[in-house]
Structures are given as structure tokens and as C-alpha cells.
Amino acid sequence: MRPLLWLLLAVAVVANVFLSTFSGYTGGTRILASVGTGVVTLGAGAGLWLTRGRAAGRV
């Protein structure tokens, strides 16, 4: 599960950089694409945070 979340996070970040730098999108299309990749990035990050391992002795 965690490797899939890491892959999803990496792909979403690369896609967001591509969309904001190299794509020809403007206006609403650019906003929707950026919001979509942002949601995927935040979701993958939250999934990784929730599945993190706990160190022994830490609260």
C-alpha cells in the first residue's frame, strides 16, 4: 500500500509541475487541473501519514 501511495504522490507532483509550467492550459482549465493534482497530492500525503510506523516508546 505504501509504495503505491509514494508512486501516486510522485506522479501527482510531477503532473502538477508539468501542468503549471509546460502545458498550454489557461483560465478555468488550468485551475481545474491544478486543483485535481493538488487533491491527489494531499490525499496521498494523508494516506502516507496515516500509515506511518510508530517508533517504540513514543507517544
N, CA, C and O atoms as a CHARMM CRD file, in Angstrom:
* protein
*
  236
    1    1 MET  N      0.81500  -1.19300   0.00000 PROA 1      0.00000
    2    1 MET  CA     0.00000   0.00000   0.00000 PROA 1      0.00000
    3    1 MET  C      0.86200   1.26000   0.00000 PROA 1      0.00000
    4    1 MET  O      0.61800   2.19100  -0.76800 PROA 1      0.00000
    5    2 ARG  N      1.87100   1.27800   0.87000 PROA 2      0.00000
    6    2 ARG  CA     2.71800   2.47600   0.95500 PROA 2      0.00000
    7    2 ARG  C      3.49600   2.73900  -0.33000 PROA 2      0.00000
    8    2 ARG  O      3.61300   3.89900  -0.72600 PROA 2      0.00000
    9    3 PRO  N      4.03200   1.72200  -0.99800 PROA 3      0.00000
   10    3 PRO  CA     4.71300   2.02000  -2.26800 PROA 3      0.00000
   11    3 PRO  C      3.77900   2.63100  -3.31300 PROA 3      0.00000
   12    3 PRO  O      4.19400   3.48900  -4.09300 PROA 3      0.00000
   13    4 LEU  N      2.53400   2.19300  -3.32900 PROA 4      0.00000
   14    4 LEU  CA     1.56100   2.76200  -4.25500 PROA 4      0.00000
   15    4 LEU  C      1.28300   4.22700  -3.90200 PROA 4      0.00000
   16    4 LEU  O      1.16100   5.06600  -4.79500 PROA 4      0.00000
   17    5 LEU  N      1.18300   4.53300  -2.62600 PROA 5      0.00000
   18    5 LEU  CA     0.96200   5.91700  -2.20900 PROA 5      0.00000
   19    5 LEU  C      2.15700   6.80100  -2.55800 PROA 5      0.00000
   20    5 LEU  O      1.97900   7.94400  -2.97700 PROA 5      0.00000
   21    6 TRP  N      3.37600   6.27800  -2.38700 PROA 6      0.00000
   22    6 TRP  CA     4.56600   7.04200  -2.77100 PROA 6      0.00000
   23    6 TRP  C      4.59100   7.29900  -4.27300 PROA 6      0.00000
   24    6 TRP  O      4.92700   8.39700  -4.71700 PROA 6      0.00000
   25    7 LEU  N      4.23500   6.28400  -5.04900 PROA 7      0.00000
   26    7 LEU  CA     4.18300   6.44800  -6.50200 PROA 7      0.00000
   27    7 LEU  C      3.12400   7.47400  -6.89200 PROA 7      0.00000
   28    7 LEU  O      3.37400   8.32800  -7.74300 PROA 7      0.00000
   29    8 LEU  N      1.96300   7.40000  -6.28700 PROA 8      0.00000
   30    8 LEU  CA     0.89100   8.34900  -6.55800 PROA 8      0.00000
   31    8 LEU  C      1.30600   9.77100  -6.19000 PROA 8      0.00000
   32    8 LEU  O      1.01000  10.71100  -6.92700 PROA 8      0.00000
   33    9 LEU  N      1.98000   9.93300  -5.07300 PROA 9      0.00000
   34    9 LEU  CA     2.45900  11.24400  -4.65400 PROA 9      0.00000
   35    9 LEU  C      3.46400  11.79800  -5.66000 PROA 9      0.00000
   36    9 LEU  O      3.37000  12.96000  -6.05600 PROA 9      0.00000
   37   10 ALA  N      4.41900  10.97900  -6.07300 PROA 10     0.00000
   38   10 ALA  CA     5.44100  11.43100  -7.02300 PROA 10     0.00000
   39   10 ALA  C      4.82700  11.79700  -8.37200 PROA 10     0.00000
   40   10 ALA  O      5.18300  12.81900  -8.95900 PROA 10     0.00000
   41   11 VAL  N      3.91500  10.97500  -8.86100 PROA 11     0.00000
   42   11 VAL  CA     3.28100  11.25000 -10.15200 PROA 11     0.00000
   43   11 VAL  C      2.44100  12.52400 -10.07900 PROA 11     0.00000
   44   11 VAL  O      2.43900  13.31600 -11.02100 PROA 11     0.00000
   45   12 ALA  N      1.73600  12.72600  -8.97900 PROA 12     0.00000
   46   12 ALA  CA     0.90400  13.91800  -8.83800 PROA 12     0.00000
   47   12 ALA  C      1.75500  15.18600  -8.77700 PROA 12     0.00000
   48   12 ALA  O      1.38500  16.20800  -9.35500 PROA 12     0.00000
   49   13 VAL  N      2.88000  15.12900  -8.08700 PROA 13     0.00000
   50   13 VAL  CA     3.76100  16.30100  -8.01600 PROA 13     0.00000
   51   13 VAL  C      4.34900  16.61100  -9.39100 PROA 13     0.00000
   52   13 VAL  O      4.37700  17.77000  -9.80300 PROA 13     0.00000
   53   14 VAL  N      4.81600  15.59000 -10.10000 PROA 14     0.00000
   54   14 VAL  CA     5.36600  15.79900 -11.43800 PROA 14     0.00000
   55   14 VAL  C      4.27900  16.32300 -12.38600 PROA 14     0.00000
   56   14 VAL  O      4.53700  17.20900 -13.20100 PROA 14     0.00000
   57   15 ALA  N      3.07900  15.77900 -12.27700 PROA 15     0.00000
   58   15 ALA  CA     1.98200  16.24400 -13.12700 PROA 15     0.00000
   59   15 ALA  C      1.64100  17.69700 -12.82100 PROA 15     0.00000
   60   15 ALA  O      1.35500  18.46900 -13.73600 PROA 15     0.00000
   61   16 ASN  N      1.66800  18.07600 -11.55700 PROA 16     0.00000
   62   16 ASN  CA     1.36800  19.45000 -11.19000 PROA 16     0.00000
   63   16 ASN  C      2.43000  20.39900 -11.73600 PROA 16     0.00000
   64   16 ASN  O      2.09900  21.47400 -12.23500 PROA 16     0.00000
   65   17 VAL  N      3.68800  20.01700 -11.64900 PROA 17     0.00000
   66   17 VAL  CA     4.76200  20.84800 -12.21100 PROA 17     0.00000
   67   17 VAL  C      4.60200  20.96600 -13.72100 PROA 17     0.00000
   68   17 VAL  O      4.75500  22.05300 -14.27700 PROA 17     0.00000
   69   18 PHE  N      4.29700  19.86500 -14.38200 PROA 18     0.00000
   70   18 PHE  CA     4.09700  19.90200 -15.83000 PROA 18     0.00000
   71   18 PHE  C      2.92700  20.80700 -16.19900 PROA 18     0.00000
   72   18 PHE  O      3.03300  21.62600 -17.11300 PROA 18     0.00000
   73   19 LEU  N      1.81900  20.65900 -15.49100 PROA 19     0.00000
   74   19 LEU  CA     0.63200  21.45200 -15.81200 PROA 19     0.00000
   75   19 LEU  C      0.85800  22.94200 -15.58900 PROA 19     0.00000
   76   19 LEU  O      0.35200  23.76900 -16.34800 PROA 19     0.00000
   77   20 SER  N      1.60700  23.28300 -14.56300 PROA 20     0.00000
   78   20 SER  CA     1.80000  24.69900 -14.27200 PROA 20     0.00000
   79   20 SER  C      2.92000  25.31800 -15.09600 PROA 20     0.00000
   80   20 SER  O      2.99500  26.54100 -15.20900 PROA 20     0.00000
   81   21 THR  N      3.79800  24.49000 -15.67600 PROA 21     0.00000
   82   21 THR  CA     4.94500  25.03400 -16.39400 PROA 21     0.00000
   83   21 THR  C      4.83500  24.87700 -17.90500 PROA 21     0.00000
   84   21 THR  O      5.01500  25.85100 -18.63600 PROA 21     0.00000
   85   22 PHE  N      4.54900  23.69000 -18.38000 PROA 22     0.00000
   86   22 PHE  CA     4.67700  23.38500 -19.79400 PROA 22     0.00000
   87   22 PHE  C      3.36600  23.26200 -20.56000 PROA 22     0.00000
   88   22 PHE  O      3.35900  23.39900 -21.78400 PROA 22     0.00000
   89   23 SER  N      2.27100  23.01000 -19.87900 PROA 23     0.00000
   90   23 SER  CA     1.01900  22.83000 -20.61700 PROA 23     0.00000
   91   23 SER  C      0.50000  24.16900 -21.11000 PROA 23     0.00000
   92   23 SER  O      0.85500  25.22100 -20.57800 PROA 23     0.00000
   93   24 GLY  N     -0.31500  24.12300 -22.09800 PROA 24     0.00000
   94   24 GLY  CA    -0.85900  25.34100 -22.66600 PROA 24     0.00000
   95   24 GLY  C     -2.20200  25.72200 -22.06600 PROA 24     0.00000
   96   24 GLY  O     -2.92500  26.55000 -22.61900 PROA 24     0.00000
   97   25 TYR  N     -2.53300  25.11400 -20.92900 PROA 25     0.00000
   98   25 TYR  CA    -3.81900  25.39800 -20.31200 PROA 25     0.00000
   99   25 TYR  C     -3.85100  26.81800 -19.75800 PROA 25     0.00000
  100   25 TYR  O     -2.85100  27.32500 -19.24900 PROA 25     0.00000
  101   26 THR  N     -5.00000  27.43600 -19.86400 PROA 26     0.00000
  102   26 THR  CA    -5.20100  28.77400 -19.30600 PROA 26     0.00000
  103   26 THR  C     -6.57000  28.83000 -18.65100 PROA 26     0.00000
  104   26 THR  O     -7.44800  28.02200 -18.95100 PROA 26     0.00000
  105   27 GLY  N     -6.73800  29.77300 -17.77200 PROA 27     0.00000
  106   27 GLY  CA    -8.03600  30.01800 -17.16200 PROA 27     0.00000
  107   27 GLY  C     -8.54700  28.86800 -16.32600 PROA 27     0.00000
  108   27 GLY  O     -7.82300  28.28000 -15.52200 PROA 27     0.00000
  109   28 GLY  N     -9.83000  28.56000 -16.54100 PROA 28     0.00000
  110   28 GLY  CA   -10.50100  27.54600 -15.73800 PROA 28     0.00000
  111   28 GLY  C     -9.92300  26.15600 -15.89700 PROA 28     0.00000
  112   28 GLY  O     -9.90000  25.38000 -14.94100 PROA 28     0.00000
  113   29 THR  N     -9.46000  25.83400 -17.07900 PROA 29     0.00000
  114   29 THR  CA    -8.87500  24.51500 -17.30500 PROA 29     0.00000
  115   29 THR  C     -7.61900  24.32800 -16.47200 PROA 29     0.00000
  116   29 THR  O     -7.40100  23.26900 -15.88400 PROA 29     0.00000
  117   30 ARG  N     -6.79700  25.36500 -16.42800 PROA 30     0.00000
  118   30 ARG  CA    -5.57000  25.29200 -15.62700 PROA 30     0.00000
  119   30 ARG  C     -5.90000  25.17700 -14.13700 PROA 30     0.00000
  120   30 ARG  O     -5.24800  24.42600 -13.41200 PROA 30     0.00000
  121   31 ILE  N     -6.89700  25.90900 -13.69000 PROA 31     0.00000
  122   31 ILE  CA    -7.29100  25.84800 -12.28900 PROA 31     0.00000
  123   31 ILE  C     -7.80400  24.45600 -11.93100 PROA 31     0.00000
  124   31 ILE  O     -7.41500  23.89300 -10.90700 PROA 31     0.00000
  125   32 LEU  N     -8.67800  23.89900 -12.77400 PROA 32     0.00000
  126   32 LEU  CA    -9.21300  22.56100 -12.50200 PROA 32     0.00000
  127   32 LEU  C     -8.12600  21.49600 -12.49700 PROA 32     0.00000
  128   32 LEU  O     -8.13900  20.60000 -11.65200 PROA 32     0.00000
  129   33 ALA  N     -7.18600  21.58600 -13.43100 PROA 33     0.00000
  130   33 ALA  CA    -6.09900  20.61500 -13.47700 PROA 33     0.00000
  131   33 ALA  C     -5.22000  20.73300 -12.23500 PROA 33     0.00000
  132   33 ALA  O     -4.80100  19.72300 -11.66900 PROA 33     0.00000
  133   34 SER  N     -4.94500  21.95400 -11.81600 PROA 34     0.00000
  134   34 SER  CA    -4.11200  22.16400 -10.63800 PROA 34     0.00000
  135   34 SER  C     -4.81900  21.70000  -9.36600 PROA 34     0.00000
  136   34 SER  O     -4.19600  21.10400  -8.48800 PROA 34     0.00000
  137   35 VAL  N     -6.10100  21.97200  -9.27100 PROA 35     0.00000
  138   35 VAL  CA    -6.87100  21.51900  -8.11300 PROA 35     0.00000
  139   35 VAL  C     -6.92000  19.99300  -8.07200 PROA 35     0.00000
  140   35 VAL  O     -6.79300  19.39400  -7.00400 PROA 35     0.00000
  141   36 GLY  N     -7.10200  19.37300  -9.21900 PROA 36     0.00000
  142   36 GLY  CA    -7.14100  17.90600  -9.27500 PROA 36     0.00000
  143   36 GLY  C     -5.84800  17.26800  -8.82000 PROA 36     0.00000
  144   36 GLY  O     -5.86300  16.33100  -8.02100 PROA 36     0.00000
  145   37 THR  N     -4.72400  17.76600  -9.32100 PROA 37     0.00000
  146   37 THR  CA    -3.44700  17.20000  -8.90000 PROA 37     0.00000
  147   37 THR  C     -3.15700  17.54100  -7.43600 PROA 37     0.00000
  148   37 THR  O     -2.51800  16.76000  -6.73100 PROA 37     0.00000
  149   38 GLY  N     -3.62100  18.69200  -6.98500 PROA 38     0.00000
  150   38 GLY  CA    -3.44200  19.05100  -5.57900 PROA 38     0.00000
  151   38 GLY  C     -4.20800  18.13200  -4.64900 PROA 38     0.00000
  152   38 GLY  O     -3.70400  17.74200  -3.59600 PROA 38     0.00000
  153   39 VAL  N     -5.41500  17.79100  -5.03600 PROA 39     0.00000
  154   39 VAL  CA    -6.22600  16.87500  -4.22400 PROA 39     0.00000
  155   39 VAL  C     -5.56500  15.50400  -4.15400 PROA 39     0.00000
  156   39 VAL  O     -5.52300  14.88800  -3.09000 PROA 39     0.00000
  157   40 VAL  N     -5.05400  15.02800  -5.27500 PROA 40     0.00000
  158   40 VAL  CA    -4.36800  13.73000  -5.28400 PROA 40     0.00000
  159   40 VAL  C     -3.10800  13.78500  -4.41800 PROA 40     0.00000
  160   40 VAL  O     -2.82100  12.84100  -3.68200 PROA 40     0.00000
  161   41 THR  N     -2.35700  14.88200  -4.50100 PROA 41     0.00000
  162   41 THR  CA    -1.14900  15.04300  -3.69300 PROA 41     0.00000
  163   41 THR  C     -1.48800  15.03700  -2.20200 PROA 41     0.00000
  164   41 THR  O     -0.84900  14.33400  -1.41800 PROA 41     0.00000
  165   42 LEU  N     -2.48600  15.81400  -1.81800 PROA 42     0.00000
  166   42 LEU  CA    -2.87900  15.85900  -0.40800 PROA 42     0.00000
  167   42 LEU  C     -3.42200  14.51300   0.06700 PROA 42     0.00000
  168   42 LEU  O     -3.14900  14.09900   1.19300 PROA 42     0.00000
  169   43 GLY  N     -4.18000  13.83500  -0.77500 PROA 43     0.00000
  170   43 GLY  CA    -4.70400  12.51900  -0.41000 PROA 43     0.00000
  171   43 GLY  C     -3.60700  11.48900  -0.21100 PROA 43     0.00000
  172   43 GLY  O     -3.63400  10.71800   0.74800 PROA 43     0.00000
  173   44 ALA  N     -2.64000  11.48000  -1.12200 PROA 44     0.00000
  174   44 ALA  CA    -1.52400  10.53900  -0.98400 PROA 44     0.00000
  175   44 ALA  C     -0.69200  10.87000   0.24600 PROA 44     0.00000
  176   44 ALA  O     -0.26100   9.97100   0.96800 PROA 44     0.00000
  177   45 GLY  N     -0.46500  12.16000   0.48500 PROA 45     0.00000
  178   45 GLY  CA     0.28500  12.56600   1.67900 PROA 45     0.00000
  179   45 GLY  C     -0.43300  12.18100   2.95800 PROA 45     0.00000
  180   45 GLY  O      0.19600  11.71100   3.90600 PROA 45     0.00000
  181   46 ALA  N     -1.73700  12.37400   2.99600 PROA 46     0.00000
  182   46 ALA  CA    -2.52000  11.99200   4.17500 PROA 46     0.00000
  183   46 ALA  C     -2.49300  10.47800   4.37100 PROA 46     0.00000
  184   46 ALA  O     -2.38000   9.99900   5.49900 PROA 46     0.00000
  185   47 GLY  N     -2.59800   9.72800   3.27800 PROA 47     0.00000
  186   47 GLY  CA    -2.52400   8.27200   3.38200 PROA 47     0.00000
  187   47 GLY  C     -1.18300   7.79900   3.90400 PROA 47     0.00000
  188   47 GLY  O     -1.11800   6.87400   4.71300 PROA 47     0.00000
  189   48 LEU  N     -0.10800   8.43200   3.44600 PROA 48     0.00000
  190   48 LEU  CA     1.21700   8.07400   3.95600 PROA 48     0.00000
  191   48 LEU  C      1.35700   8.43100   5.42900 PROA 48     0.00000
  192   48 LEU  O      1.94800   7.67400   6.20000 PROA 48     0.00000
  193   49 TRP  N      0.82100   9.57400   5.82200 PROA 49     0.00000
  194   49 TRP  CA     0.91800   9.98600   7.21900 PROA 49     0.00000
  195   49 TRP  C      0.11900   9.05000   8.12700 PROA 49     0.00000
  196   49 TRP  O      0.56000   8.71900   9.22800 PROA 49     0.00000
  197   50 LEU  N     -1.04800   8.62900   7.66500 PROA 50     0.00000
  198   50 LEU  CA    -1.87600   7.74400   8.46800 PROA 50     0.00000
  199   50 LEU  C     -1.30600   6.32800   8.58100 PROA 50     0.00000
  200   50 LEU  O     -1.58900   5.62100   9.54900 PROA 50     0.00000
  201   51 THR  N     -0.51800   5.92000   7.61400 PROA 51     0.00000
  202   51 THR  CA     0.03900   4.56100   7.63400 PROA 51     0.00000
  203   51 THR  C      1.49200   4.53300   8.09400 PROA 51     0.00000
  204   51 THR  O      2.17200   3.51900   7.93600 PROA 51     0.00000
  205   52 ARG  N      1.96900   5.63000   8.65800 PROA 52     0.00000
  206   52 ARG  CA     3.35900   5.67700   9.12100 PROA 52     0.00000
  207   52 ARG  C      3.55400   4.73400  10.29900 PROA 52     0.00000
  208   52 ARG  O      2.62500   4.44300  11.05200 PROA 52     0.00000
  209   53 GLY  N      4.77700   4.27100  10.43300 PROA 53     0.00000
  210   53 GLY  CA     5.09100   3.38000  11.55700 PROA 53     0.00000
  211   53 GLY  C      5.33000   4.18200  12.81700 PROA 53     0.00000
  212   53 GLY  O      5.81700   5.31100  12.76400 PROA 53     0.00000
  213   54 ARG  N      4.99700   3.61200  13.91300 PROA 54     0.00000
  214   54 ARG  CA     5.21400   4.25500  15.21800 PROA 54     0.00000
  215   54 ARG  C      6.49900   3.70100  15.82800 PROA 54     0.00000
  216   54 ARG  O      6.71400   2.48900  15.84400 PROA 54     0.00000
  217   55 ALA  N      7.35000   4.59600  16.32900 PROA 55     0.00000
  218   55 ALA  CA     8.57900   4.17300  16.99600 PROA 55     0.00000
  219   55 ALA  C      8.23000   3.67500  18.40000 PROA 55     0.00000
  220   55 ALA  O      7.32900   4.21100  19.04500 PROA 55     0.00000
  221   56 ALA  N      8.94100   2.65700  18.86800 PROA 56     0.00000
  222   56 ALA  CA     8.68800   2.10000  20.19000 PROA 56     0.00000
  223   56 ALA  C      9.01400   3.13800  21.25800 PROA 56     0.00000
  224   56 ALA  O     10.06700   3.77400  21.21400 PROA 56     0.00000
  225   57 GLY  N      8.12100   3.30200  22.20200 PROA 57     0.00000
  226   57 GLY  CA     8.34600   4.22300  23.30800 PROA 57     0.00000
  227   57 GLY  C      7.88700   5.63900  23.04700 PROA 57     0.00000
  228   57 GLY  O      7.91400   6.45900  23.96400 PROA 57     0.00000
  229   58 ARG  N      7.47100   5.96000  21.85100 PROA 58     0.00000
  230   58 ARG  CA     6.98200   7.30900  21.55200 PROA 58     0.00000
  231   58 ARG  C      5.47200   7.34700  21.61100 PROA 58     0.00000
  232   58 ARG  O      4.80200   6.36400  21.29700 PROA 58     0.00000
  233   59 VAL  N      4.95400   8.46000  22.00500 PROA 59     0.00000
  234   59 VAL  CA     3.50300   8.60200  22.10900 PROA 59     0.00000
  235   59 VAL  C      2.97200   9.34200  20.91900 PROA 59     0.00000
  236   59 VAL  O      1.76600   9.56500  20.81800 PROA 59     0.00000
